Amino acid sequence: MCAHIISPVPNITLTVPKDLHRKMRAHPEVKWSEVVRRVLAQRIRDLERMDAIARRSTLTLADVDELDHLIKEGLRRRYEEARRTAGG
């Protein structure tokens, strides 16, 4: 005799724009719940990797703020240079 124990699986409800829903209904062959499950699983894996990296990090909040400032300043300069060279 074989007994299966089925544990309840949580459900979630998604709200999608009407246009997206119409496009999804045009492809009934796609298992949309599986698509969403895979996307969610990938996002969770990415977040877990980032959490693991952050736990090992020795950066302080001040370090992070300084890096943030340096990156934004570098991007600002790059965009300004690109605008100057594109404009003439």
C-alpha positions as CSV (number, residue, x, y, z in Angstrom):
1,M,0.0,0.0,0.0
2,C,1.3,3.4,-0.9
3,A,0.2,6.5,1.0
4,H,0.9,10.0,-0.2
5,I,1.0,13.0,2.1
6,I,0.0,16.1,0.3
7,S,0.9,19.3,2.0
8,P,-1.1,22.4,1.1
9,V,0.7,24.7,-1.3
10,P,0.3,28.5,-0.7
11,N,-1.4,30.4,-3.5
12,I,-0.7,34.0,-4.5
13,T,-2.9,36.3,-6.6
14,L,-1.4,38.6,-9.2
15,T,-2.9,41.6,-10.8
16,V,-1.9,42.3,-14.4
17,P,-2.9,45.0,-16.8
18,K,-5.8,44.2,-19.1
19,D,-3.5,44.4,-22.2
20,L,-1.1,41.9,-20.7
21,H,-3.8,39.6,-19.7
22,R,-5.2,39.7,-23.2
23,K,-1.8,38.8,-24.6
24,M,-1.4,36.0,-22.1
25,R,-4.8,34.5,-23.0
26,A,-3.7,34.5,-26.7
27,H,-1.2,31.8,-25.6
28,P,-3.1,29.2,-23.7
29,E,-0.3,26.7,-24.4
30,V,1.9,28.5,-21.9
31,K,1.6,27.5,-18.3
32,W,1.8,31.0,-16.9
33,S,1.9,29.9,-13.3
34,E,5.1,27.9,-14.1
35,V,6.6,31.0,-15.8
36,V,5.9,33.1,-12.7
37,R,7.2,30.4,-10.3
38,R,10.5,30.3,-12.3
39,V,10.9,34.0,-12.3
40,L,10.2,34.2,-8.5
41,A,12.6,31.3,-7.8
42,Q,15.3,33.1,-9.8
43,R,14.8,36.4,-8.0
44,I,15.0,34.6,-4.7
45,R,18.3,32.9,-5.7
46,D,19.6,36.3,-6.7
47,L,18.6,37.9,-3.4
48,E,20.1,35.1,-1.4
49,R,23.4,35.5,-3.3
50,M,23.3,39.3,-2.6
51,D,22.6,38.6,1.1
52,A,25.5,36.1,1.3
53,I,27.8,38.7,-0.3
54,A,26.6,41.4,2.0
55,R,27.1,39.2,5.1
56,R,30.8,38.7,4.2
57,S,31.3,42.4,3.3
58,T,33.5,44.6,5.5
59,L,32.2,47.8,4.0
60,T,30.7,50.3,6.4
61,L,27.7,52.4,5.6
62,A,30.1,55.4,5.2
63,D,32.0,53.3,2.6
64,V,28.8,52.5,0.8
65,D,27.8,56.2,0.7
66,E,31.2,57.2,-0.6
67,L,31.1,54.5,-3.4
68,D,27.6,55.6,-4.2
69,H,28.8,59.2,-4.6
70,L,31.8,58.3,-6.7
71,I,29.7,56.1,-9.0
72,K,27.0,58.8,-9.5
73,E,29.7,61.5,-10.0
74,G,31.4,59.3,-12.6
75,L,28.1,58.7,-14.4
76,R,27.2,62.3,-14.4
77,R,30.6,63.2,-16.0
78,R,30.2,60.5,-18.6
79,Y,26.7,61.7,-19.6
80,E,27.8,65.3,-19.7
81,E,30.7,64.4,-22.0
82,A,28.5,62.3,-24.2
83,R,26.0,65.1,-24.5
84,R,28.8,67.6,-25.3
85,T,30.2,65.3,-28.0
86,A,26.8,64.5,-29.5
87,G,25.7,68.1,-29.5
88,G,28.5,69.3,-31.7
